[in-house]
Amino acid sequence: MRARCRGTFTSWPTRHTARVRARRPRPATPDAGPEARPARPRDPQEERDALLAYAFRALGQRALSAAELRGRLERRSENPDLIEEVLRRVQELGYQNDEQVARSEGARRGVGTMRVRQTLKRRGVQDSLIQEVVEARDPDREHAEVLTLLERRWSSLARKRDPQASAFAFLARRGYTGNVIWPALREFMAGRPVEEPGDEPDWPEED
């Protein structure tokens, strides 16, 4: 009995000391509190270097149009002259080029001319460059792309109430125009049996 009491008595200070230590406040860090030093403002060269480094990082993640990069720089600096200087510098070094951005967008597969035009417009590319890229697209390639998309999606499109209309809407959402969709859809359906007599699709006349 005496030994059991002694063991209970000797173990209590250990737990008590641990709780006291846990409640002991941590020393304040040098940067905390009202006595902390304010950050030293950057001089013009440091600000330029920081903004230029950010521009390189942004362009390293993905190709940006000039308008897109300018918008990002404007969120980090209120100096319009500095922003234009940084933009010119990355262009001089070949890191930013709207022609490359436009050509890359124009070469995308699985999207039509209208999608390319809308995307480049949204990204702030000049209208003349957009028109140049759109006119350079190969209509035969778009025709082949539409046939490929129809082949891939037809199993799900065929379950729709009006498969041809659903196919047209699907392809139009991808930016293909009617004068590309209808010939490809007609060609795709030519070898497929019509489920019900007299239900042949009413194909529009070609322009």
VENZI-V37924 format. One record per run of one state. SS is the DSSP state (@ for helix, = for strand, . for the rest). FROM is the first residue (numbers start at 1). TO is the last residue. If there is no record, write none. Layout:
# VENZI-V37924
SS/FROM/TO + SS/FROM/TO
This chain:
# VENZI-V37924
./1/1 + @/2/23 + ./24/43 + @/44/61 + ./62/65 + @/66/74 + ./75/79 + @/80/92 + ./93/97 + @/98/106 + ./107/112 + @/113/122 + ./123/126 + @/127/135 + ./136/138 + @/139/157 + ./158/162 + @/163/173 + ./174/177 + @/178/190 + ./191/207
